[in-house]
Amino acid sequence: MYNYFSSKEELAKYAIKYSTNVLAKELRSVNEMELASKEKIYVFTRKYFENVQNSPEVVEYFLRVYLSNREVFNKGCEGFICVGDFVTEVMILLDEGAQNKEFREQDFFPAFAMIMGCLGGFAFLSGENVLEKDLLDYSDSVADNIYRALKYDE
């Protein structure tokens, strides 16, 4: 390991960058689709849940290591530095939706936290094996809740 990384902390930073870049690529592909913003929310939610099922260790790492061991990431990984690509793609999704009057104008951080809270919460529940149904069975319902929280009301 030390042939590639100078410390456990450097390995941890690489792992979080890698795992969030996987999600960033997924969201980038959704952002590039010729779909309404509402449909993008549905597609992204499904892809996110598919990632949770196909690579639970990636989401588990994020939830259990990155969020709960912030001191490991305090040098060179502050704020959104290590997860910047993913955060940028969420920002693009929200900005595009607001520009098209599909989403209301709102502060980025509450909107981001609401999206990631929903998705992360279900990833956690899935990992704890407490869901009554398969995770993908909740995809449309979760996406609908996210959309209703973001939608533009005239």
Accessible surface in RSA format (square Angstrom, percent):
REM  Atomic radii and reference values for relative SASA: ProtOr
REM  Chains: A
REM  Algorithm: Lee & Richards
REM  Probe-radius: 1.40
REM  Slices: 20
REM RES _ NUM      All-atoms   Total-Side   Main-Chain    Non-polar    All polar
REM                ABS   REL    ABS   REL    ABS   REL    ABS   REL    ABS   REL
RES MET A   1    97.80  50.6  52.92  35.0  44.88 106.9  43.57  37.0  54.23  71.8
RES TYR A   2   138.59  64.7 115.84  65.9  22.75  59.2  94.70  71.2  43.89  54.1
RES ASN A   3   143.12  98.7 105.98 102.4  37.14  89.4  20.70  49.8 122.42 118.3
RES TYR A   4   180.87  84.4 149.01  84.8  31.86  82.9 106.29  79.9  74.58  91.9
RES PHE A   5    46.14  23.1  41.98  26.0   4.17  10.8  45.92  27.8   0.23   0.7
RES SER A   6    96.07  81.2  61.79  82.5  34.28  79.0  55.01 117.1  41.07  57.5
RES SER A   7    31.17  26.3  30.22  40.3   0.95   2.2  26.44  56.3   4.73   6.6
RES LYS A   8   137.76  67.2 133.33  81.8   4.43  10.5  75.64  68.1  62.12  66.2
RES GLU A   9    75.53  43.4  75.01  56.7   0.52   1.2  26.50  51.3  49.02  40.0
RES GLU A  10    70.43  40.4  67.76  51.3   2.67   6.4  14.73  28.5  55.71  45.5
RES LEU A  11    61.93  34.5  61.93  44.3   0.00   0.0  61.93  43.5   0.00   0.0
RES ALA A  12    14.97  13.8  12.05  18.6   2.91   6.6  14.85  20.9   0.12   0.3
RES LYS A  13    20.49  10.0  20.49  12.6   0.00   0.0   9.01   8.1  11.48  12.2
RES TYR A  14   118.44  55.3 115.68  65.8   2.76   7.2  81.29  61.1  37.15  45.8
RES ALA A  15    29.55  27.2  24.71  38.1   4.84  11.0  27.98  39.4   1.57   4.1
RES ILE A  16     0.00   0.0   0.00   0.0   0.00   0.0   0.00   0.0   0.00   0.0
RES LYS A  17    82.88  40.4  82.88  50.9   0.00   0.0  34.64  31.2  48.24  51.4
RES TYR A  18   125.71  58.7 121.06  68.9   4.65  12.1  82.64  62.1  43.07  53.1
RES SER A  19     5.23   4.4   5.23   7.0   0.00   0.0   5.05  10.7   0.18   0.2
RES THR A  20     6.23   4.4   6.23   6.3   0.00   0.0   5.78   7.8   0.46   0.7
RES ASN A  21    50.89  35.1  50.88  49.2   0.01   0.0  11.96  28.8  38.93  37.6
RES VAL A  22    45.56  30.0  43.47  39.4   2.09   5.0  44.46  38.6   1.10   3.0
RES LEU A  23    15.30   8.5  15.30  10.9   0.00   0.0  15.30  10.7   0.00   0.0
RES ALA A  24     0.72   0.7   0.72   1.1   0.00   0.0   0.72   1.0   0.00   0.0
RES LYS A  25   134.78  65.8 128.96  79.1   5.82  13.9  72.65  65.4  62.13  66.2
RES GLU A  26    50.02  28.7  47.50  35.9   2.52   6.0   7.58  14.7  42.44  34.7
RES LEU A  27     0.08   0.0   0.08   0.1   0.00   0.0   0.08   0.1   0.00   0.0
RES ARG A  28    85.00  35.7  85.00  43.3   0.00   0.0  37.99  51.9  47.00  28.5
RES SER A  29    44.60  37.7  39.28  52.4   5.31  12.2  39.04  83.1   5.56   7.8
RES VAL A  30     0.00   0.0   0.00   0.0   0.00   0.0   0.00   0.0   0.00   0.0
RES ASN A  31    15.90  11.0   6.64   6.4   9.26  22.3   5.87  14.1  10.03   9.7
RES GLU A  32   125.06  71.8  98.54  74.6  26.52  63.1  47.52  91.9  77.55  63.3
RES MET A  33    70.12  36.3  58.34  38.6  11.78  28.1  60.98  51.8   9.14  12.1
RES GLU A  34   174.58 100.2 141.86 107.3  32.72  77.9  69.28 134.0 105.30  86.0
RES LEU A  35    71.48  39.8  52.52  37.6  18.96  47.7  59.31  41.7  12.17  32.8
RES ALA A  36    52.26  48.1  36.78  56.8  15.48  35.2  44.16  62.2   8.10  21.5
RES SER A  37     0.42   0.4   0.03   0.0   0.39   0.9   0.00   0.0   0.42   0.6
RES LYS A  38    76.03  37.1  76.03  46.7   0.00   0.0  24.52  22.1  51.52  54.9
RES GLU A  39    79.31  45.5  79.31  60.0   0.00   0.0  25.26  48.9  54.04  44.1
RES LYS A  40     5.04   2.5   5.04   3.1   0.00   0.0   0.04   0.0   5.00   5.3
RES ILE A  41     2.67   1.5   2.59   1.9   0.09   0.2   2.59   1.9   0.09   0.2
RES TYR A  42    43.93  20.5  41.43  23.6   2.51   6.5  33.11  24.9  10.83  13.3
RES VAL A  43    42.68  28.1  38.87  35.2   3.81   9.2  42.68  37.1   0.00   0.0
RES PHE A  44     3.52   1.8   3.52   2.2   0.00   0.0   3.52   2.1   0.00   0.0
RES THR A  45     0.88   0.6   0.88   0.9   0.00   0.0   0.00   0.0   0.88   1.3
RES ARG A  46    99.35  41.7  99.35  50.6   0.00   0.0  36.94  50.5  62.41  37.8
RES LYS A  47    52.73  25.7  51.38  31.5   1.35   3.2  13.38  12.0  39.35  41.9
RES TYR A  48     7.51   3.5   6.77   3.9   0.74   1.9   0.49   0.4   7.02   8.7
RES PHE A  49     0.00   0.0   0.00   0.0   0.00   0.0   0.00   0.0   0.00   0.0
RES GLU A  50    62.90  36.1  62.30  47.1   0.60   1.4  15.31  29.6  47.59  38.9
RES ASN A  51    23.67  16.3  22.44  21.7   1.23   3.0   5.01  12.1  18.66  18.0
RES VAL A  52     7.62   5.0   6.73   6.1   0.89   2.1   6.73   5.8   0.89   2.4
RES GLN A  53    70.22  39.3  43.68  31.9  26.54  63.2  23.96  51.0  46.26  35.1
RES ASN A  54   119.23  82.2  87.59  84.6  31.64  76.2  25.74  61.9  93.49  90.4
RES SER A  55    32.46  27.4  32.44  43.3   0.03   0.1   4.48   9.5  27.98  39.2
RES PRO A  56    72.90  53.1  70.39  64.2   2.51   9.1  71.16  58.8   1.74  10.8
RES GLU A  57   111.76  64.2 103.85  78.6   7.91  18.8  67.62 130.8  44.14  36.0
RES VAL A  58    26.44  17.4  23.86  21.6   2.59   6.2  26.44  23.0   0.00   0.0
RES VAL A  59     6.77   4.5   5.59   5.1   1.17   2.8   6.77   5.9   0.00   0.0
RES GLU A  60    66.75  38.3  65.44  49.5   1.31   3.1  35.89  69.4  30.86  25.2
RES TYR A  61    47.80  22.3  43.71  24.9   4.09  10.6  47.48  35.7   0.32   0.4
RES PHE A  62    50.54  25.3  50.54  31.3   0.00   0.0  50.54  30.6   0.00   0.0
RES LEU A  63    40.07  22.3  27.78  19.9  12.30  30.9  27.78  19.5  12.30  33.1
RES ARG A  64   102.53  43.0  91.17  46.5  11.36  27.0  44.09  60.3  58.43  35.4
RES VAL A  65    46.83  30.8  46.83  42.4   0.00   0.0  46.83  40.7   0.00   0.0
RES TYR A  66    10.20   4.8  10.20   5.8   0.00   0.0   7.40   5.6   2.81   3.5
RES LEU A  67    91.52  51.0  73.29  52.4  18.22  45.8  73.32  51.5  18.20  49.0
RES SER A  68    76.26  64.4  43.72  58.3  32.54  75.0  47.92 102.0  28.34  39.7
RES ASN A  69    48.95  33.8  48.95  47.3   0.00   0.0   3.18   7.7  45.76  44.2
RES ARG A  70    88.36  37.1  85.18  43.4   3.18   7.6  54.03  73.8  34.33  20.8
RES GLU A  71   113.23  65.0  99.32  75.1  13.91  33.1  62.60 121.1  50.63  41.3
RES VAL A  72    40.87  26.9  33.65  30.5   7.22  17.4  37.19  32.3   3.68  10.0
RES PHE A  73     0.00   0.0   0.00   0.0   0.00   0.0   0.00   0.0   0.00   0.0
RES ASN A  74    82.67  57.0  71.98  69.6  10.69  25.7  27.29  65.7  55.38  53.5
RES LYS A  75   156.39  76.3 153.69  94.3   2.70   6.4  98.39  88.6  58.00  61.8
RES GLY A  76    46.69  57.6   0.00   N/A  46.69  57.6  34.34  94.2  12.35  27.7
RES CYS A  77     0.00   0.0   0.00   0.0   0.00   0.0   0.00   0.0   0.00   0.0
RES GLU A  78    77.77  44.6  74.37  56.3   3.40   8.1  52.40 101.3  25.37  20.7
RES GLY A  79    52.44  64.7   0.00   N/A  52.44  64.7  42.38 116.3  10.06  22.5
RES PHE A  80    77.50  38.8  70.21  43.5   7.29  19.0  70.71  42.9   6.79  19.4
RES ILE A  81   110.68  63.0  85.19  63.5  25.49  61.4  93.20  67.1  17.48  47.4
RES CYS A  82     5.26   4.0   0.00   0.0   5.26  12.4   0.64   1.6   4.62   5.0
RES VAL A  83     9.87   6.5   9.13   8.3   0.74   1.8   9.87   8.6   0.00   0.0
RES GLY A  84    23.49  29.0   0.00   N/A  23.49  29.0  21.59  59.2   1.91   4.3
RES ASP A  85    73.84  51.7  68.34  68.0   5.50  13.0   5.59  13.2  68.25  68.1
RES PHE A  86     9.58   4.8   9.35   5.8   0.23   0.6   9.35   5.7   0.23   0.7
RES VAL A  87     7.40   4.9   7.40   6.7   0.00   0.0   7.40   6.4   0.00   0.0
RES THR A  88    69.43  49.4  68.87  69.8   0.56   1.3  42.75  57.4  26.68  40.3
RES GLU A  89    11.66   6.7  11.66   8.8   0.00   0.0   0.00   0.0  11.66   9.5
RES VAL A  90     0.92   0.6   0.92   0.8   0.00   0.0   0.92   0.8   0.00   0.0
RES MET A  91    77.95  40.4  77.95  51.6   0.00   0.0  41.14  35.0  36.82  48.8
RES ILE A  92    73.60  41.9  71.48  53.3   2.12   5.1  73.22  52.7   0.38   1.0
RES LEU A  93     1.56   0.9   1.38   1.0   0.18   0.5   1.55   1.1   0.01   0.0
RES LEU A  94    15.33   8.5  13.22   9.5   2.12   5.3  13.48   9.5   1.85   5.0
RES ASP A  95    73.42  51.4  71.50  71.2   1.91   4.5  15.58  36.7  57.84  57.7
RES GLU A  96    52.59  30.2  50.46  38.2   2.13   5.1  22.04  42.6  30.56  24.9
RES GLY A  97     0.00   0.0   0.00   N/A   0.00   0.0   0.00   0.0   0.00   0.0
RES ALA A  98    11.20  10.3   9.28  14.3   1.92   4.4   9.28  13.1   1.92   5.1
RES GLN A  99   140.93  78.8 111.60  81.6  29.33  69.8  40.88  87.0 100.06  75.9
RES ASN A 100    83.97  57.9  59.64  57.6  24.34  58.6  17.81  42.9  66.16  63.9
RES LYS A 101   124.92  60.9 113.35  69.5  11.57  27.6  70.11  63.1  54.82  58.4
RES GLU A 102    40.55  23.3  34.38  26.0   6.16  14.7  29.19  56.5  11.35   9.3
RES PHE A 103     2.60   1.3   1.69   1.0   0.91   2.4   1.69   1.0   0.91   2.6
RES ARG A 104   100.78  42.3  97.87  49.9   2.91   6.9  34.41  47.0  66.37  40.2
RES GLU A 105   133.93  76.9 111.70  84.5  22.23  52.9  57.75 111.7  76.18  62.2
RES GLN A 106    61.82  34.6  25.13  18.4  36.68  87.3  27.20  57.9  34.61  26.3
RES ASP A 107   107.42  75.2  97.66  97.2   9.76  23.1  19.57  46.1  87.85  87.6
RES PHE A 108    39.50  19.8  29.07  18.0  10.43  27.1  32.62  19.8   6.89  19.7
RES PHE A 109   131.74  65.9 130.13  80.6   1.61   4.2 130.19  78.9   1.55   4.4
RES PRO A 110    79.14  57.7  65.97  60.1  13.17  47.9  74.22  61.3   4.91  30.5
RES ALA A 111     2.41   2.2   0.82   1.3   1.59   3.6   2.41   3.4   0.00   0.0
RES PHE A 112    27.38  13.7  27.38  17.0   0.00   0.0  27.38  16.6   0.00   0.0
RES ALA A 113    60.66  55.8  50.39  77.8  10.27  23.4  55.47  78.1   5.19  13.7
RES MET A 114    52.58  27.2  41.40  27.4  11.18  26.6  48.56  41.3   4.01   5.3
RES ILE A 115     2.51   1.4   2.51   1.9   0.00   0.0   2.51   1.8   0.00   0.0
RES MET A 116    34.09  17.7  29.45  19.5   4.64  11.0  29.89  25.4   4.20   5.6
RES GLY A 117    45.65  56.3   0.00   N/A  45.65  56.3  35.95  98.7   9.70  21.7
RES CYS A 118    39.89  30.2  29.82  33.3  10.07  23.7   9.69  24.6  30.20  32.6
RES LEU A 119     0.08   0.0   0.08   0.1   0.00   0.0   0.08   0.1   0.00   0.0
RES GLY A 120     9.47  11.7   0.00   N/A   9.47  11.7   8.98  24.6   0.49   1.1
RES GLY A 121    31.85  39.3   0.00   N/A  31.85  39.3  29.19  80.1   2.66   6.0
RES PHE A 122    47.59  23.8  47.59  29.5   0.00   0.0  47.59  28.9   0.00   0.0
RES ALA A 123     4.49   4.1   0.01   0.0   4.48  10.2   0.01   0.0   4.48  11.9
RES PHE A 124    88.01  44.0  85.42  52.9   2.60   6.8  87.82  53.2   0.19   0.6
RES LEU A 125    64.52  35.9  64.52  46.2   0.00   0.0  64.52  45.3   0.00   0.0
RES SER A 126    27.36  23.1  19.31  25.8   8.04  18.5   2.24   4.8  25.11  35.2
RES GLY A 127    46.02  56.8   0.00   N/A  46.02  56.8  24.67  67.7  21.35  47.8
RES GLU A 128    76.11  43.7  57.30  43.3  18.81  44.8  12.14  23.5  63.96  52.2
RES ASN A 129   134.63  92.8 102.90  99.4  31.73  76.4  33.11  79.7 101.52  98.1
RES VAL A 130    89.88  59.1  62.76  56.8  27.11  65.3  69.06  60.0  20.82  56.5
RES LEU A 131    39.94  22.2  16.47  11.8  23.47  59.0  18.01  12.7  21.93  59.0
RES GLU A 132   168.97  97.0 129.19  97.7  39.79  94.7  51.59  99.8 117.38  95.8
RES LYS A 133   113.87  55.6  99.39  61.0  14.48  34.5  64.33  57.9  49.54  52.8
RES ASP A 134    75.14  52.6  59.28  59.0  15.86  37.5  34.11  80.3  41.03  40.9
RES LEU A 135     4.56   2.5   1.11   0.8   3.45   8.7   1.11   0.8   3.45   9.3
RES LEU A 136    36.72  20.4  31.36  22.4   5.36  13.5  31.63  22.2   5.09  13.7
RES ASP A 137    88.18  61.8  62.65  62.4  25.53  60.4  15.13  35.6  73.04  72.8
RES TYR A 138    35.78  16.7  35.45  20.2   0.32   0.8  28.33  21.3   7.45   9.2
RES SER A 139     0.57   0.5   0.57   0.8   0.00   0.0   0.46   1.0   0.11   0.2
RES ASP A 140    92.62  64.9  90.22  89.8   2.40   5.7  29.52  69.5  63.10  62.9
RES SER A 141    65.14  55.0  55.49  74.0   9.66  22.2  32.72  69.7  32.42  45.4
RES VAL A 142     6.57   4.3   5.64   5.1   0.93   2.2   6.57   5.7   0.00   0.0
RES ALA A 143     0.06   0.1   0.06   0.1   0.00   0.0   0.06   0.1   0.00   0.0
RES ASP A 144    46.59  32.6  46.59  46.4   0.00   0.0  10.41  24.5  36.18  36.1
RES ASN A 145    68.41  47.2  63.09  61.0   5.33  12.8  16.84  40.5  51.57  49.8
RES ILE A 146     1.51   0.9   1.51   1.1   0.00   0.0   1.51   1.1   0.00   0.0
RES TYR A 147    37.53  17.5  37.53  21.4   0.00   0.0   9.41   7.1  28.12  34.7
RES ARG A 148   130.98  55.0 114.68  58.5  16.30  38.8  44.77  61.2  86.21  52.2
RES ALA A 149    33.38  30.7  21.61  33.3  11.77  26.8  31.71  44.7   1.67   4.4
RES LEU A 150     0.77   0.4   0.77   0.6   0.00   0.0   0.77   0.5   0.00   0.0
RES LYS A 151    68.92  33.6  68.60  42.1   0.32   0.8  19.04  17.1  49.87  53.1
RES TYR A 152    85.60  40.0  68.14  38.8  17.47  45.5  33.04  24.8  52.57  64.8
RES ASP A 153   101.01  70.8  77.48  77.1  23.52  55.6  35.26  83.0  65.75  65.6
RES GLU A 154   195.76 112.4 125.06  94.6  70.71 168.3  65.89 127.5 129.87 106.0
END  Absolute sums over single chains surface
CHAIN  1 A     8743.5       7312.0       1431.5       4725.8       4017.7
END  Absolute sums over all chains
TOTAL          8743.5       7312.0       1431.5       4725.8       4017.7
